[in-house]
Amino acid sequence: MTVILFLGCGQRTQPVEDFTETPPGLFDSEVHQAFFNNLASLCGQSFKGEQVYRSHHGESWADRSMIMYVTVCEDDHIHIPFHVDADHSRTWMFMAEDGKLVFRHQHLYEDGTHEESSMYGGYASERGTEFIQYFPADEFSATVIEDGGGNIWTVSMVQAYPPFASMQTFSYRLDRDGEKRFEIVFDLTNPL
């Protein structure tokens, strides 16, 4: 009796690579990665805010209810819907883009479509820390915001003393052409 063995002559498959290791940081800057991680530590929480400064250039929000919701925290983006009274059209977006940390303001109409000036913002500069970042307006922002080319948005998280204690406040500030225009501070010690 003759036994014939058929051996596969096809191409051998390579072993599947193991991708279970923790991916490297998304940002070229370790400081930007640390800031992003600190912001992500707030995920799943919401906080009440109040206006602490408004220049004569805009309408005061001192009597308005302001709440930030840190709702979406993915590896490469964090979304924070920001509600002012019944207006739920705003979302702050922190994202990784080509190794850079970018901050965008999303504004939506009630039907979910983008407002014309939606997605303005800019890339983090190199002068920030793991708790404060500065976002000068990018070219797009300069085209959709009147006189907005000189905007700098500052986002900060303030720690309690001594250092390395929990974060106490989150601040959103707008400066234009070196002049402070607007600032809101949120109390991180009292989540809603």
C-alpha positions in Angstrom: 0.0 0.0 0.0 1.3 3.3 -1.0 0.8 6.4 1.2 1.1 9.8 -0.4 1.7 12.8 1.8 0.8 16.3 0.5 2.8 19.0 2.0 1.7 22.6 1.7 3.8 24.5 -0.7 2.1 27.8 -0.1 3.6 30.8 1.6 4.1 30.5 5.3 2.2 32.9 7.4 4.1 35.2 9.8 3.2 35.1 13.5 0.8 37.8 14.5 2.5 40.7 16.3 1.7 41.2 19.9 0.2 44.7 20.4 -0.6 44.3 24.1 2.1 46.6 25.3 1.1 50.1 26.3 1.3 52.4 23.3 3.9 55.2 23.5 2.7 58.8 24.3 0.6 60.4 21.6 2.4 63.7 21.9 5.9 64.7 20.9 6.1 66.7 24.2 6.1 64.8 27.5 4.6 68.0 29.1 1.6 67.9 26.7 1.1 64.2 27.4 1.2 64.9 31.2 -1.4 67.7 30.8 -3.6 65.5 28.7 -3.4 62.7 31.4 -4.2 65.2 34.2 -7.3 66.3 32.2 -8.3 62.7 31.6 -8.2 62.1 35.3 -11.4 64.2 35.6 -13.3 61.9 33.2 -16.9 61.0 34.1 -17.3 64.0 36.4 -19.1 67.3 36.0 -18.3 70.6 37.7 -20.0 74.0 38.3 -18.2 77.1 37.2 -18.5 80.8 37.6 -17.2 83.8 35.7 -14.4 85.5 37.6 -13.6 88.1 34.9 -15.2 89.7 31.9 -13.8 92.8 30.1 -15.9 95.5 28.6 -15.6 93.8 25.2 -18.3 91.2 25.8 -21.5 90.4 27.6 -21.2 89.3 31.2 -22.1 85.7 32.2 -21.9 86.4 35.9 -25.5 85.5 36.5 -25.6 82.4 34.3 -25.3 78.8 35.2 -22.2 77.1 33.8 -21.4 73.4 34.0 -18.6 71.4 32.3 -19.1 67.7 31.7 -15.9 65.6 31.2 -17.7 63.0 29.2 -15.5 61.5 26.4 -12.0 60.4 27.3 -10.3 58.3 24.6 -6.6 57.7 24.0 -6.4 60.6 21.5 -9.2 63.0 22.5 -11.1 64.4 25.4 -14.4 66.2 24.9 -15.9 68.5 27.5 -19.4 69.7 26.8 -19.8 73.2 28.3 -23.4 74.2 29.1 -24.4 77.8 29.7 -27.9 77.9 31.1 -30.0 75.9 28.6 -27.5 76.4 25.8 -25.8 73.0 25.2 -24.2 73.9 21.9 -20.6 74.1 23.1 -18.0 71.4 23.5 -14.3 71.9 24.3 -12.1 69.4 22.5 -8.5 68.4 23.4 -7.0 66.2 20.8 -3.8 64.6 19.5 -3.0 65.8 16.0 0.3 64.7 14.4 2.0 64.5 17.8 0.7 67.9 18.9 -1.9 68.9 21.5 -4.7 70.9 19.9 -7.7 72.6 21.6 -10.8 73.2 19.6 -14.2 74.8 20.3 -17.1 72.9 18.7 -20.3 74.9 18.3 -23.4 73.0 17.1 -26.9 74.1 16.0 -29.9 72.4 17.6 -30.1 70.0 14.7 -26.5 68.8 15.3 -24.8 70.6 12.4 -21.7 72.8 12.9 -22.1 76.5 13.2 -20.0 78.4 10.7 -17.3 79.4 13.2 -17.2 75.9 14.9 -13.8 74.2 15.5 -11.7 77.3 16.2 -8.8 77.0 18.6 -5.1 76.3 18.2 -2.1 74.1 19.1 -0.4 74.2 22.5 2.7 76.3 22.8 5.9 75.1 24.4 5.7 77.3 27.5 3.1 75.3 29.4 3.3 72.7 32.2 1.5 69.5 33.1 -1.2 71.7 34.7 -1.4 74.8 32.4 -1.4 75.1 28.6 -1.5 78.1 26.3 -3.3 77.7 22.9 -2.6 80.6 20.5 -5.2 81.0 17.7 -4.3 79.1 14.5 -4.9 80.4 11.0 -8.4 79.0 10.7 -9.4 80.8 13.9 -8.1 84.1 12.6 -10.4 83.7 9.6 -13.6 82.8 11.5 -13.3 85.0 14.6 -13.3 88.8 14.0 -9.9 90.0 15.3 -9.4 86.5 16.6 -5.8 86.1 15.3 -4.5 87.5 18.5 -6.4 85.1 20.7 -4.7 82.9 23.3 -6.8 80.4 25.3 -5.3 79.3 28.6 -6.5 76.2 30.2 -5.3 75.4 33.7 -5.8 73.0 36.6 -4.7 74.3 40.0 -3.4 71.9 42.6 -3.9 72.3 46.4 -0.9 72.9 48.6 1.3 70.9 49.2 2.4 70.0 45.7 1.0 66.7 44.3 -2.2 67.1 46.2 -5.5 66.8 44.4 -6.6 69.4 41.8 -8.7 72.2 43.1 -9.9 74.3 40.1 -10.1 74.2 36.4 -9.8 77.5 34.6 -10.7 78.6 31.0 -9.3 82.0 30.1 -9.3 84.1 26.9 -6.7 86.8 26.1 -6.7 88.8 22.9 -3.7 90.8 21.8 -2.2 90.7 25.3 -5.4 91.9 27.1 -7.4 89.6 29.4 -10.9 89.2 28.0 -12.7 86.4 29.9 -12.2 83.8 32.6 -14.3 81.0 34.1 -13.2 78.9 37.0 -14.7 75.5 37.9 -14.6 74.0 41.4 -13.1 70.5 41.1 -13.5 69.8 44.8 -17.2 69.5 44.5 -18.3 67.3 41.6 -22.0 67.4 40.7 
